[in-house]
């Protein structure tokens, strides 16, 4: 039982580390996808994201998560 608790703790720590390092990038990508589908997404600083065209937005997601060409 102790081994399973240690494994779960290590996995949780690894997940927290990954989300800590890449959290802004993941958030920006998800906001770009949400905006492409016509939702009301906000950027990493709380600003509104321009949704643009759904198909083009998903095909052209930039590194910052925006769908701008």
PDB file with one MODEL, atoms N, CA, C and O in Angstrom:
MODEL        1
ATOM      1  N   UNK A   1       0.829  -1.191   0.000  1.00  0.00           N
ATOM      2  CA  UNK A   1       0.000   0.000   0.000  1.00  0.00           C
ATOM      3  C   UNK A   1       0.874   1.256   0.000  1.00  0.00           C
ATOM      4  O   UNK A   1       0.565   2.232  -0.683  1.00  0.00           O
ATOM      5  N   UNK A   2       1.939   1.227   0.749  1.00  0.00           N
ATOM      6  CA  UNK A   2       2.837   2.378   0.830  1.00  0.00           C
ATOM      7  C   UNK A   2       3.472   2.684  -0.519  1.00  0.00           C
ATOM      8  O   UNK A   2       3.664   3.846  -0.876  1.00  0.00           O
ATOM      9  N   UNK A   3       3.795   1.635  -1.262  1.00  0.00           N
ATOM     10  CA  UNK A   3       4.402   1.839  -2.580  1.00  0.00           C
ATOM     11  C   UNK A   3       3.447   2.564  -3.509  1.00  0.00           C
ATOM     12  O   UNK A   3       3.878   3.432  -4.269  1.00  0.00           O
ATOM     13  N   UNK A   4       2.161   2.234  -3.471  1.00  0.00           N
ATOM     14  CA  UNK A   4       1.169   2.890  -4.322  1.00  0.00           C
ATOM     15  C   UNK A   4       1.018   4.360  -3.957  1.00  0.00           C
ATOM     16  O   UNK A   4       0.863   5.209  -4.835  1.00  0.00           O
ATOM     17  N   UNK A   5       1.062   4.654  -2.684  1.00  0.00           N
ATOM     18  CA  UNK A   5       0.974   6.050  -2.239  1.00  0.00           C
ATOM     19  C   UNK A   5       2.180   6.839  -2.740  1.00  0.00           C
ATOM     20  O   UNK A   5       2.040   7.986  -3.164  1.00  0.00           O
ATOM     21  N   UNK A   6       3.351   6.234  -2.693  1.00  0.00           N
ATOM     22  CA  UNK A   6       4.562   6.898  -3.189  1.00  0.00           C
ATOM     23  C   UNK A   6       4.462   7.120  -4.698  1.00  0.00           C
ATOM     24  O   UNK A   6       4.829   8.187  -5.190  1.00  0.00           O
ATOM     25  N   UNK A   7       3.975   6.131  -5.430  1.00  0.00           N
ATOM     26  CA  UNK A   7       3.826   6.262  -6.880  1.00  0.00           C
ATOM     27  C   UNK A   7       2.841   7.381  -7.213  1.00  0.00           C
ATOM     28  O   UNK A   7       3.116   8.201  -8.088  1.00  0.00           O
ATOM     29  N   UNK A   8       1.707   7.425  -6.531  1.00  0.00           N
ATOM     30  CA  UNK A   8       0.715   8.474  -6.767  1.00  0.00           C
ATOM     31  C   UNK A   8       1.304   9.843  -6.445  1.00  0.00           C
ATOM     32  O   UNK A   8       1.061  10.804  -7.175  1.00  0.00           O
ATOM     33  N   UNK A   9       2.068   9.944  -5.374  1.00  0.00           N
ATOM     34  CA  UNK A   9       2.691  11.212  -5.002  1.00  0.00           C
ATOM     35  C   UNK A   9       3.707  11.665  -6.051  1.00  0.00           C
ATOM     36  O   UNK A   9       3.769  12.849  -6.380  1.00  0.00           O
ATOM     37  N   UNK A  10       4.495  10.740  -6.571  1.00  0.00           N
ATOM     38  CA  UNK A  10       5.485  11.077  -7.605  1.00  0.00           C
ATOM     39  C   UNK A  10       4.782  11.541  -8.879  1.00  0.00           C
ATOM     40  O   UNK A  10       5.204  12.519  -9.495  1.00  0.00           O
ATOM     41  N   UNK A  11       3.719  10.852  -9.277  1.00  0.00           N
ATOM     42  CA  UNK A  11       2.976  11.241 -10.479  1.00  0.00           C
ATOM     43  C   UNK A  11       2.335  12.614 -10.284  1.00  0.00           C
ATOM     44  O   UNK A  11       2.362  13.442 -11.194  1.00  0.00           O
ATOM     45  N   UNK A  12       1.767  12.860  -9.119  1.00  0.00           N
ATOM     46  CA  UNK A  12       1.158  14.161  -8.840  1.00  0.00           C
ATOM     47  C   UNK A  12       2.206  15.269  -8.867  1.00  0.00           C
ATOM     48  O   UNK A  12       1.951  16.350  -9.399  1.00  0.00           O
ATOM     49  N   UNK A  13       3.363  15.014  -8.308  1.00  0.00           N
ATOM     50  CA  UNK A  13       4.440  16.006  -8.325  1.00  0.00           C
ATOM     51  C   UNK A  13       4.913  16.278  -9.749  1.00  0.00           C
ATOM     52  O   UNK A  13       5.175  17.424 -10.112  1.00  0.00           O
ATOM     53  N   UNK A  14       5.023  15.225 -10.553  1.00  0.00           N
ATOM     54  CA  UNK A  14       5.428  15.395 -11.953  1.00  0.00           C
ATOM     55  C   UNK A  14       4.391  16.196 -12.721  1.00  0.00           C
ATOM     56  O   UNK A  14       4.752  17.062 -13.518  1.00  0.00           O
ATOM     57  N   UNK A  15       3.113  15.926 -12.500  1.00  0.00           N
ATOM     58  CA  UNK A  15       2.051  16.665 -13.179  1.00  0.00           C
ATOM     59  C   UNK A  15       2.065  18.134 -12.776  1.00  0.00           C
ATOM     60  O   UNK A  15       1.920  19.008 -13.630  1.00  0.00           O
ATOM     61  N   UNK A  16       2.236  18.414 -11.501  1.00  0.00           N
ATOM     62  CA  UNK A  16       2.309  19.803 -11.038  1.00  0.00           C
ATOM     63  C   UNK A  16       3.507  20.528 -11.642  1.00  0.00           C
ATOM     64  O   UNK A  16       3.412  21.702 -12.000  1.00  0.00           O
ATOM     65  N   UNK A  17       4.621  19.836 -11.755  1.00  0.00           N
ATOM     66  CA  UNK A  17       5.819  20.439 -12.347  1.00  0.00           C
ATOM     67  C   UNK A  17       5.594  20.759 -13.822  1.00  0.00           C
ATOM     68  O   UNK A  17       5.948  21.844 -14.284  1.00  0.00           O
ATOM     69  N   UNK A  18       5.012  19.824 -14.554  1.00  0.00           N
ATOM     70  CA  UNK A  18       4.757  20.049 -15.981  1.00  0.00           C
ATOM     71  C   UNK A  18       3.782  21.205 -16.171  1.00  0.00           C
ATOM     72  O   UNK A  18       4.018  22.073 -17.010  1.00  0.00           O
ATOM     73  N   UNK A  19       2.695  21.232 -15.411  1.00  0.00           N
ATOM     74  CA  UNK A  19       1.741  22.318 -15.542  1.00  0.00           C
ATOM     75  C   UNK A  19       2.334  23.644 -15.075  1.00  0.00           C
ATOM     76  O   UNK A  19       1.961  24.701 -15.586  1.00  0.00           O
ATOM     77  N   UNK A  20       3.237  23.602 -14.127  1.00  0.00           N
ATOM     78  CA  UNK A  20       3.910  24.825 -13.696  1.00  0.00           C
ATOM     79  C   UNK A  20       4.817  25.386 -14.772  1.00  0.00           C
ATOM     80  O   UNK A  20       4.879  26.599 -14.970  1.00  0.00           O
ATOM     81  N   UNK A  21       5.522  24.505 -15.468  1.00  0.00           N
ATOM     82  CA  UNK A  21       6.440  24.940 -16.513  1.00  0.00           C
ATOM     83  C   UNK A  21       5.715  25.355 -17.793  1.00  0.00           C
ATOM     84  O   UNK A  21       6.083  26.346 -18.424  1.00  0.00           O
ATOM     85  N   UNK A  22       4.696  24.605 -18.173  1.00  0.00           N
ATOM     86  CA  UNK A  22       4.025  24.823 -19.449  1.00  0.00           C
ATOM     87  C   UNK A  22       2.603  25.338 -19.307  1.00  0.00           C
ATOM     88  O   UNK A  22       1.849  25.325 -20.281  1.00  0.00           O
ATOM     89  N   UNK A  23       2.221  25.786 -18.134  1.00  0.00           N
ATOM     90  CA  UNK A  23       0.848  26.224 -17.880  1.00  0.00           C
ATOM     91  C   UNK A  23       0.383  27.339 -18.787  1.00  0.00           C
ATOM     92  O   UNK A  23      -0.729  27.289 -19.313  1.00  0.00           O
ATOM     93  N   UNK A  24       1.230  28.358 -18.982  1.00  0.00           N
ATOM     94  CA  UNK A  24       0.834  29.480 -19.836  1.00  0.00           C
ATOM     95  C   UNK A  24       0.669  29.043 -21.282  1.00  0.00           C
ATOM     96  O   UNK A  24      -0.251  29.496 -21.963  1.00  0.00           O
ATOM     97  N   UNK A  25       1.539  28.178 -21.755  1.00  0.00           N
ATOM     98  CA  UNK A  25       1.447  27.683 -23.129  1.00  0.00           C
ATOM     99  C   UNK A  25       0.192  26.842 -23.308  1.00  0.00           C
ATOM    100  O   UNK A  25      -0.517  26.996 -24.302  1.00  0.00           O
ATOM    101  N   UNK A  26      -0.091  25.958 -22.363  1.00  0.00           N
ATOM    102  CA  UNK A  26      -1.284  25.118 -22.430  1.00  0.00           C
ATOM    103  C   UNK A  26      -2.532  25.987 -22.402  1.00  0.00           C
ATOM    104  O   UNK A  26      -3.461  25.757 -23.176  1.00  0.00           O
ATOM    105  N   UNK A  27      -2.568  26.991 -21.511  1.00  0.00           N
ATOM    106  CA  UNK A  27      -3.712  27.888 -21.401  1.00  0.00           C
ATOM    107  C   UNK A  27      -3.920  28.668 -22.700  1.00  0.00           C
ATOM    108  O   UNK A  27      -5.054  28.828 -23.152  1.00  0.00           O
ATOM    109  N   UNK A  28      -2.832  29.155 -23.300  1.00  0.00           N
ATOM    110  CA  UNK A  28      -2.932  29.911 -24.546  1.00  0.00           C
ATOM    111  C   UNK A  28      -3.460  29.028 -25.676  1.00  0.00           C
ATOM    112  O   UNK A  28      -4.313  29.461 -26.451  1.00  0.00           O
ATOM    113  N   UNK A  29      -2.965  27.805 -25.776  1.00  0.00           N
ATOM    114  CA  UNK A  29      -3.446  26.882 -26.813  1.00  0.00           C
ATOM    115  C   UNK A  29      -4.929  26.567 -26.626  1.00  0.00           C
ATOM    116  O   UNK A  29      -5.695  26.584 -27.589  1.00  0.00           O
ATOM    117  N   UNK A  30      -5.333  26.282 -25.398  1.00  0.00           N
ATOM    118  CA  UNK A  30      -6.739  25.964 -25.138  1.00  0.00           C
ATOM    119  C   UNK A  30      -7.633  27.164 -25.428  1.00  0.00           C
ATOM    120  O   UNK A  30      -8.728  27.000 -25.966  1.00  0.00           O
ATOM    121  N   UNK A  31      -7.179  28.374 -25.079  1.00  0.00           N
ATOM    122  CA  UNK A  31      -7.961  29.573 -25.375  1.00  0.00           C
ATOM    123  C   UNK A  31      -8.090  29.785 -26.872  1.00  0.00           C
ATOM    124  O   UNK A  31      -9.142  30.214 -27.346  1.00  0.00           O
ATOM    125  N   UNK A  32      -7.039  29.492 -27.625  1.00  0.00           N
ATOM    126  CA  UNK A  32      -7.105  29.604 -29.076  1.00  0.00           C
ATOM    127  C   UNK A  32      -8.102  28.617 -29.666  1.00  0.00           C
ATOM    128  O   UNK A  32      -8.849  28.960 -30.583  1.00  0.00           O
ATOM    129  N   UNK A  33      -8.117  27.400 -29.147  1.00  0.00           N
ATOM    130  CA  UNK A  33      -9.055  26.384 -29.625  1.00  0.00           C
ATOM    131  C   UNK A  33     -10.487  26.778 -29.273  1.00  0.00           C
ATOM    132  O   UNK A  33     -11.385  26.666 -30.107  1.00  0.00           O
ATOM    133  N   UNK A  34     -10.702  27.238 -28.047  1.00  0.00           N
ATOM    134  CA  UNK A  34     -12.037  27.663 -27.627  1.00  0.00           C
ATOM    135  C   UNK A  34     -12.522  28.825 -28.479  1.00  0.00           C
ATOM    136  O   UNK A  34     -13.678  28.856 -28.901  1.00  0.00           O
ATOM    137  N   UNK A  35     -11.636  29.778 -28.729  1.00  0.00           N
ATOM    138  CA  UNK A  35     -12.007  30.927 -29.555  1.00  0.00           C
ATOM    139  C   UNK A  35     -12.319  30.496 -30.977  1.00  0.00           C
ATOM    140  O   UNK A  35     -13.215  31.058 -31.607  1.00  0.00           O
ATOM    141  N   UNK A  36     -11.596  29.508 -31.496  1.00  0.00           N
ATOM    142  CA  UNK A  36     -11.837  29.023 -32.859  1.00  0.00           C
ATOM    143  C   UNK A  36     -13.218  28.379 -32.979  1.00  0.00           C
ATOM    144  O   UNK A  36     -13.834  28.428 -34.044  1.00  0.00           O
ATOM    145  N   UNK A  37     -13.697  27.786 -31.913  1.00  0.00           N
ATOM    146  CA  UNK A  37     -15.025  27.184 -31.927  1.00  0.00           C
ATOM    147  C   UNK A  37     -16.120  28.186 -31.601  1.00  0.00           C
ATOM    148  O   UNK A  37     -17.293  27.818 -31.526  1.00  0.00           O
ATOM    149  N   UNK A  38     -15.755  29.445 -31.407  1.00  0.00           N
ATOM    150  CA  UNK A  38     -16.751  30.484 -31.187  1.00  0.00           C
ATOM    151  C   UNK A  38     -17.084  30.737 -29.736  1.00  0.00           C
ATOM    152  O   UNK A  38     -18.054  31.438 -29.447  1.00  0.00           O
ATOM    153  N   UNK A  39     -16.316  30.193 -28.818  1.00  0.00           N
ATOM    154  CA  UNK A  39     -16.557  30.439 -27.403  1.00  0.00           C
ATOM    155  C   UNK A  39     -15.946  31.756 -26.977  1.00  0.00           C
ATOM    156  O   UNK A  39     -15.265  32.416 -27.761  1.00  0.00           O
ATOM    157  N   UNK A  40     -16.186  32.133 -25.748  1.00  0.00           N
ATOM    158  CA  UNK A  40     -15.617  33.366 -25.218  1.00  0.00           C
ATOM    159  C   UNK A  40     -14.397  33.028 -24.382  1.00  0.00           C
ATOM    160  O   UNK A  40     -14.502  32.825 -23.173  1.00  0.00           O
ATOM    161  N   UNK A  41     -13.261  32.968 -25.017  1.00  0.00           N
ATOM    162  CA  UNK A  41     -12.018  32.649 -24.324  1.00  0.00           C
ATOM    163  C   UNK A  41     -11.298  33.935 -23.966  1.00  0.00           C
ATOM    164  O   UNK A  41     -11.457  34.960 -24.631  1.00  0.00           O
ATOM    165  N   UNK A  42     -10.517  33.869 -22.923  1.00  0.00           N
ATOM    166  CA  UNK A  42      -9.679  35.004 -22.553  1.00  0.00           C
ATOM    167  C   UNK A  42      -8.231  34.576 -22.649  1.00  0.00           C
ATOM    168  O   UNK A  42      -7.906  33.399 -22.494  1.00  0.00           O
ATOM    169  N   UNK A  43      -7.371  35.532 -22.904  1.00  0.00           N
ATOM    170  CA  UNK A  43      -5.947  35.238 -23.006  1.00  0.00           C
ATOM    171  C   UNK A  43      -5.332  35.018 -21.650  1.00  0.00           C
ATOM    172  O   UNK A  43      -6.032  34.962 -20.639  1.00  0.00           O
ATOM    173  N   UNK A  44      -4.012  34.892 -21.627  1.00  0.00           N
ATOM    174  CA  UNK A  44      -3.326  34.609 -20.375  1.00  0.00           C
ATOM    175  C   UNK A  44      -3.406  35.783 -19.410  1.00  0.00           C
ATOM    176  O   UNK A  44      -3.273  35.601 -18.200  1.00  0.00           O
ATOM    177  N   UNK A  45      -3.623  36.986 -19.933  1.00  0.00           N
ATOM    178  CA  UNK A  45      -3.724  38.168 -19.076  1.00  0.00           C
ATOM    179  C   UNK A  45      -5.170  38.614 -18.898  1.00  0.00           C
ATOM    180  O   UNK A  45      -5.405  39.692 -18.351  1.00  0.00           O
ATOM    181  N   UNK A  46      -6.156  37.818 -19.342  1.00  0.00           N
ATOM    182  CA  UNK A  46      -7.561  38.132 -19.155  1.00  0.00           C
ATOM    183  C   UNK A  46      -8.172  38.900 -20.309  1.00  0.00           C
ATOM    184  O   UNK A  46      -9.356  39.231 -20.256  1.00  0.00           O
ATOM    185  N   UNK A  47      -7.404  39.199 -21.358  1.00  0.00           N
ATOM    186  CA  UNK A  47      -7.951  39.935 -22.492  1.00  0.00           C
ATOM    187  C   UNK A  47      -8.784  38.999 -23.366  1.00  0.00           C
ATOM    188  O   UNK A  47      -8.564  37.788 -23.377  1.00  0.00           O
ATOM    189  N   UNK A  48      -9.736  39.568 -24.092  1.00  0.00           N
ATOM    190  CA  UNK A  48     -10.578  38.778 -24.990  1.00  0.00           C
ATOM    191  C   UNK A  48      -9.768  38.321 -26.191  1.00  0.00           C
ATOM    192  O   UNK A  48      -8.916  39.055 -26.692  1.00  0.00           O
ATOM    193  N   UNK A  49     -10.035  37.115 -26.646  1.00  0.00           N
ATOM    194  CA  UNK A  49      -9.348  36.541 -27.807  1.00  0.00           C
ATOM    195  C   UNK A  49     -10.292  36.629 -28.992  1.00  0.00           C
ATOM    196  O   UNK A  49     -11.470  36.290 -28.881  1.00  0.00           O
ATOM    197  N   UNK A  50      -9.771  37.089 -30.138  1.00  0.00           N
ATOM    198  CA  UNK A  50     -10.565  37.184 -31.353  1.00  0.00           C
ATOM    199  C   UNK A  50     -10.777  35.789 -31.924  1.00  0.00           C
ATOM    200  O   UNK A  50      -9.800  35.114 -32.248  1.00  0.00           O
ATOM    201  N   UNK A  51     -12.043  35.326 -32.060  1.00  0.00           N
ATOM    202  CA  UNK A  51     -12.282  33.959 -32.484  1.00  0.00           C
ATOM    203  C   UNK A  51     -11.896  33.669 -33.930  1.00  0.00           C
ATOM    204  O   UNK A  51     -11.391  32.581 -34.206  1.00  0.00           O
ATOM    205  N   UNK A  52     -12.110  34.585 -34.857  1.00  0.00           N
ATOM    206  CA  UNK A  52     -11.764  34.347 -36.255  1.00  0.00           C
ATOM    207  C   UNK A  52     -12.592  33.228 -36.853  1.00  0.00           C
ATOM    208  O   UNK A  52     -13.698  32.963 -36.381  1.00  0.00           O
ATOM    209  N   UNK A  53     -12.095  32.581 -37.856  1.00  0.00           N
ATOM    210  CA  UNK A  53     -12.774  31.484 -38.543  1.00  0.00           C
ATOM    211  C   UNK A  53     -12.456  30.168 -37.838  1.00  0.00           C
ATOM    212  O   UNK A  53     -11.309  29.926 -37.461  1.00  0.00           O
ATOM    213  N   UNK A  54     -13.458  29.326 -37.661  1.00  0.00           N
ATOM    214  CA  UNK A  54     -13.262  28.073 -36.929  1.00  0.00           C
ATOM    215  C   UNK A  54     -12.264  27.151 -37.608  1.00  0.00           C
ATOM    216  O   UNK A  54     -11.307  26.705 -36.975  1.00  0.00           O
ATOM    217  N   UNK A  55     -12.472  26.858 -38.889  1.00  0.00           N
ATOM    218  CA  UNK A  55     -11.587  25.924 -39.574  1.00  0.00           C
ATOM    219  C   UNK A  55     -10.182  26.489 -39.697  1.00  0.00           C
ATOM    220  O   UNK A  55      -9.208  25.797 -39.402  1.00  0.00           O
ATOM    221  N   UNK A  56     -10.065  27.743 -40.130  1.00  0.00           N
ATOM    222  CA  UNK A  56      -8.756  28.353 -40.297  1.00  0.00           C
ATOM    223  C   UNK A  56      -8.062  28.536 -38.949  1.00  0.00           C
ATOM    224  O   UNK A  56      -6.842  28.400 -38.849  1.00  0.00           O
ATOM    225  N   UNK A  57      -8.834  28.841 -37.926  1.00  0.00           N
ATOM    226  CA  UNK A  57      -8.254  29.042 -36.601  1.00  0.00           C
ATOM    227  C   UNK A  57      -7.610  27.786 -36.056  1.00  0.00           C
ATOM    228  O   UNK A  57      -6.534  27.846 -35.462  1.00  0.00           O
ATOM    229  N   UNK A  58      -8.256  26.648 -36.252  1.00  0.00           N
ATOM    230  CA  UNK A  58      -7.680  25.393 -35.762  1.00  0.00           C
ATOM    231  C   UNK A  58      -6.466  24.976 -36.569  1.00  0.00           C
ATOM    232  O   UNK A  58      -5.524  24.404 -36.021  1.00  0.00           O
ATOM    233  N   UNK A  59      -6.474  25.255 -37.865  1.00  0.00           N
ATOM    234  CA  UNK A  59      -5.352  24.867 -38.712  1.00  0.00           C
ATOM    235  C   UNK A  59      -4.140  25.757 -38.483  1.00  0.00           C
ATOM    236  O   UNK A  59      -3.006  25.324 -38.689  1.00  0.00           O
ATOM    237  N   UNK A  60      -4.369  27.006 -38.054  1.00  0.00           N
ATOM    238  CA  UNK A  60      -3.290  27.987 -37.991  1.00  0.00           C
ATOM    239  C   UNK A  60      -3.001  28.485 -36.590  1.00  0.00           C
ATOM    240  O   UNK A  60      -2.653  29.653 -36.416  1.00  0.00           O
ATOM    241  N   UNK A  61      -3.136  27.631 -35.582  1.00  0.00           N
ATOM    242  CA  UNK A  61      -2.828  28.066 -34.229  1.00  0.00           C
ATOM    243  C   UNK A  61      -1.346  28.375 -34.116  1.00  0.00           C
ATOM    244  O   UNK A  61      -0.495  27.539 -34.419  1.00  0.00           O
ATOM    245  N   UNK A  62      -1.054  29.586 -33.675  1.00  0.00           N
ATOM    246  CA  UNK A  62       0.336  29.996 -33.485  1.00  0.00           C
ATOM    247  C   UNK A  62       0.856  29.474 -32.163  1.00  0.00           C
ATOM    248  O   UNK A  62       0.105  28.892 -31.380  1.00  0.00           O
ATOM    249  N   UNK A  63       2.121  29.677 -31.913  1.00  0.00           N
ATOM    250  CA  UNK A  63       2.716  29.203 -30.670  1.00  0.00           C
ATOM    251  C   UNK A  63       2.078  29.878 -29.461  1.00  0.00           C
ATOM    252  O   UNK A  63       1.999  29.277 -28.390  1.00  0.00           O
ATOM    253  N   UNK A  64       1.617  31.135 -29.622  1.00  0.00           N
ATOM    254  CA  UNK A  64       1.014  31.832 -28.491  1.00  0.00           C
ATOM    255  C   UNK A  64      -0.455  31.455 -28.303  1.00  0.00           C
ATOM    256  O   UNK A  64      -1.104  31.961 -27.387  1.00  0.00           O
ATOM    257  N   UNK A  65      -0.992  30.573 -29.156  1.00  0.00           N
ATOM    258  CA  UNK A  65      -2.368  30.107 -29.004  1.00  0.00           C
ATOM    259  C   UNK A  65      -3.356  30.908 -29.789  1.00  0.00           C
ATOM    260  O   UNK A  65      -4.535  30.554 -29.806  1.00  0.00           O
ATOM    261  N   UNK A  66      -2.948  31.975 -30.445  1.00  0.00           N
ATOM    262  CA  UNK A  66      -3.883  32.761 -31.227  1.00  0.00           C
ATOM    263  C   UNK A  66      -4.082  32.113 -32.577  1.00  0.00           C
ATOM    264  O   UNK A  66      -3.195  31.420 -33.075  1.00  0.00           O
ATOM    265  N   UNK A  67      -5.239  32.332 -33.174  1.00  0.00           N
ATOM    266  CA  UNK A  67      -5.543  31.754 -34.463  1.00  0.00           C
ATOM    267  C   UNK A  67      -5.271  32.715 -35.602  1.00  0.00           C
ATOM    268  O   UNK A  67      -5.686  32.453 -36.730  1.00  0.00           O
ATOM    269  N   UNK A  68      -4.593  33.812 -35.347  1.00  0.00           N
ATOM    270  CA  UNK A  68      -4.323  34.814 -36.381  1.00  0.00           C
ATOM    271  C   UNK A  68      -3.360  34.268 -37.414  1.00  0.00           C
ATOM    272  O   UNK A  68      -2.423  33.549 -37.067  1.00  0.00           O
ATOM    273  N   UNK A  69      -3.576  34.599 -38.687  1.00  0.00           N
ATOM    274  CA  UNK A  69      -2.659  34.102 -39.731  1.00  0.00           C
ATOM    275  C   UNK A  69      -1.290  34.716 -39.660  1.00  0.00           C
ATOM    276  O   UNK A  69      -0.424  34.391 -40.473  1.00  0.00           O
TER     277      UNK A  69
ENDMDL
END
